[in-house]
């Protein structure tokens, strides 16, 4: 065992180099990112909502008989159906 005591003498002492003075945290890491307003989606949902509402109203007016033109009498149910399909994504 005596021979291994001097074995440590051949190694150089470990020195650590500080790579950065700070701890690696910045204020920008803790800020919430600002996301742009999705105007295209807002406009699309508003258009679908308006068209769907108009389709439901127009189809209801045809079915109740307020619009009683012969050319429009068979178009009431499709207006309500398509209006409801447009209205649901617009909500």
C-alpha positions as CSV (number, residue, x, y, z in Angstrom):
1,X,0.0,0.0,0.0
2,X,2.9,2.3,0.5
3,X,3.6,2.5,-3.2
4,X,0.1,3.9,-4.0
5,X,0.4,6.9,-1.8
6,X,2.8,8.6,-4.2
7,X,0.5,7.7,-7.2
8,X,-1.6,10.8,-6.6
9,X,1.4,12.9,-7.1
10,X,1.5,12.2,-10.8
11,X,-2.0,13.6,-11.4
12,X,-2.4,17.3,-11.8
13,X,-4.8,18.9,-9.4
14,X,-8.2,19.5,-11.0
15,X,-9.1,23.1,-11.6
16,X,-12.5,24.2,-12.7
17,X,-13.0,27.1,-15.1
18,X,-16.0,29.3,-14.6
19,X,-17.4,29.7,-18.1
20,X,-19.9,32.4,-17.3
21,X,-20.1,35.0,-14.6
22,X,-23.9,34.7,-14.3
23,X,-25.9,31.6,-13.4
24,X,-27.5,31.4,-16.9
25,X,-30.9,32.9,-16.2
26,X,-32.1,36.0,-18.0
27,X,-35.2,38.1,-17.5
28,X,-36.4,37.2,-21.0
29,X,-36.9,33.6,-19.9
30,X,-39.7,34.6,-17.5
31,X,-41.6,37.0,-19.8
32,X,-44.8,35.8,-21.5
33,X,-44.4,35.9,-25.3
34,X,-46.7,38.3,-27.1
35,X,-48.8,36.4,-29.7
36,X,-50.3,38.2,-32.6
37,X,-54.1,38.5,-32.8
38,X,-55.5,36.0,-35.2
39,X,-57.5,38.4,-37.3
40,X,-58.2,35.9,-40.1
41,X,-59.9,33.4,-37.8
42,X,-61.9,36.2,-36.1
43,X,-63.2,37.5,-39.5
44,X,-64.0,34.0,-40.8
45,X,-66.0,33.1,-37.6
46,X,-67.9,36.4,-37.8
47,X,-68.7,35.9,-41.5
48,X,-69.9,32.3,-40.8
49,X,-72.0,33.5,-37.9
50,X,-73.7,36.2,-40.0
51,X,-74.3,34.0,-43.0
52,X,-75.6,31.2,-40.8
53,X,-77.9,33.6,-38.9
54,X,-79.3,35.0,-42.2
55,X,-79.8,31.5,-43.5
56,X,-81.8,30.4,-40.4
57,X,-83.8,33.6,-40.4
58,X,-84.5,33.5,-44.1
59,X,-85.4,29.7,-44.0
60,X,-87.7,30.3,-41.0
61,X,-89.5,33.2,-42.8
62,X,-90.1,30.9,-45.8
63,X,-91.4,28.0,-43.7
64,X,-93.8,30.2,-41.7
65,X,-95.3,31.7,-44.9
66,X,-94.1,35.3,-44.5
67,X,-92.2,34.9,-47.8
68,X,-94.9,33.2,-49.9
69,X,-93.5,33.4,-53.4
70,X,-94.0,30.2,-55.4
71,X,-90.3,30.2,-56.4
72,X,-89.2,30.1,-52.7
73,X,-91.6,27.7,-51.1
74,X,-89.4,24.6,-51.6
75,X,-86.2,26.3,-50.4
76,X,-87.1,26.8,-46.7
77,X,-85.6,23.6,-45.3
78,X,-82.3,23.8,-47.2
79,X,-81.9,27.4,-46.0
80,X,-82.4,26.3,-42.4
81,X,-80.0,23.3,-42.8
82,X,-77.2,25.3,-44.5
83,X,-77.7,28.2,-42.1
84,X,-77.3,25.9,-39.1
85,X,-74.2,24.4,-40.7
86,X,-72.7,27.8,-41.1
87,X,-73.9,29.1,-37.7
88,X,-72.3,26.4,-35.6
89,X,-68.6,27.1,-36.5
90,X,-69.3,30.8,-36.2
91,X,-70.2,30.6,-32.6
